[in-house]
Amino acid sequence: MPDSHTQDRIRKLEQENENLRNAVSELAILNDIATAMSSTLSLEAIMELIVNKCVKHLHVEQVAIMLLDHDKKEEPLQTMVRGADSKAGILPYRLDAQLTGWMLKHQKPLLINDLAHDDRVQISRIDDLHVNSLLSVPLRLKGKLIGILNVFNKQTAGGFTPVDQKLLAIIASQSAQAIENARLYTEEQYLIQMREEMRLAHSIQMKLMPKTAPEIEGYSIAGKNIPAQDVGGDYFDFISMDNSRLAFCLGDISGKGMPAALLMANLQATIRAGTLMELSPQKCVEKSNILLYRSTDVNKFATFFYAILNPLKHEFYYCNAGHNPIFKFAADGSYERLQTGGTIMGIVENLPYAEEKIQFNPGDVLILYSDGVTEATNAAEQDFDEFQLIDLLQRERHNTPQEIIKSIVQAVETFSGDTPQDDDITLVIIKRE
């Protein structure tokens, strides 16, 4: 039988072997996680790797990774993934709630080997949980809590040990950066996808706008749309009708981005259908208002100007549904505001609208514009406003519609300076030669 000195040496060798095995395990885990950090694995793949390593090296039944979501005030920690061996069930939610509350308050490791008799996490009907031991450590990144790594039910005798806590803390320390990298990569891929979808939406929306202005003897016509974002809620249109007539319109949908663009496309389809039915401006706007009201939320609406030009009689009928006053300049520089019509579309279902007939005299210029022109702001938070537009139009009215539009856009850009465009800019100009 070995003497006491030999036994001490054997115990020391066994301890050193155990320390080496632990060190090898730690290095293996660190290597796997480091490899994951340098890869482009998804967030789900990274967390699955962490779960598998915890189950394998810590010999536990279950693993739960909870990530912090600052946007969810009532439940800031969301369980992103669970892992379990074939003998374990799913961790009950009420244990999750107890754990998250304790960890959010203390933000330090929690080791419990007798859950039923530990007063730090008090659970009612403990026998129903099938959880007797747990070990939780915070996931930290640059000193900030980003989540919690939890393991449950140690499968070896004696329960969790300080060595287990150290190993799980190492896993958590390395995993936090890997998880954040994966989360940032996922967000980047989502943004790339969104940009592509917005690019396609922009392309589709531009195809809905007229590519060229109609050619009508005795008249020159031009239109332009500059969205503030990839897609917007402004639109203009030219629609040819029988007997050489031309329907033209300009609309401004509430809001910006994709929702406004979808509503714009809906309104455009409705207006075109009404035009093909040979409806008067008044009737076309009234029916379009009903359809817009029935197909949108109460907080969605549109301002709209719609008119039908008869170039043979040199007159047009129009209806202004809550849009900016449309200006008609005479050859001598005088002007009038065209406001006959009614209120904005989409707010009340059955609204009466009116229309008015206007004569187009030689040299007259009709200017349709959206509020992206007159509400463009500069660094001093001043608006370009209606008076500056009128002053510019009086100087430019002798030019072609294309030249007038170019002058307006340049004037707005010069006025705004470095202030970003906040709203869509849309212009339609019709001039009788």
PyMOL commands that set and color helices and strands:
alter all, ss='L'
color gray80, all
select helices_A, chain A and resi 4-37+43-58+93-106+115-117+126-128+162-208+257-276+281-295+371-374+385-396+401-416
alter helices_A, ss='H'
color red, helices_A
select strands_A, chain A and resi 60-68+77-84+110-112+134-141+144-154+219-226+234-240+246-253+302-310+315-321+326-329+335-338+341-342+356-359+365-369+425-432
alter strands_A, ss='S'
color yellow, strands_A
deselect
rebuild
show_as cartoon
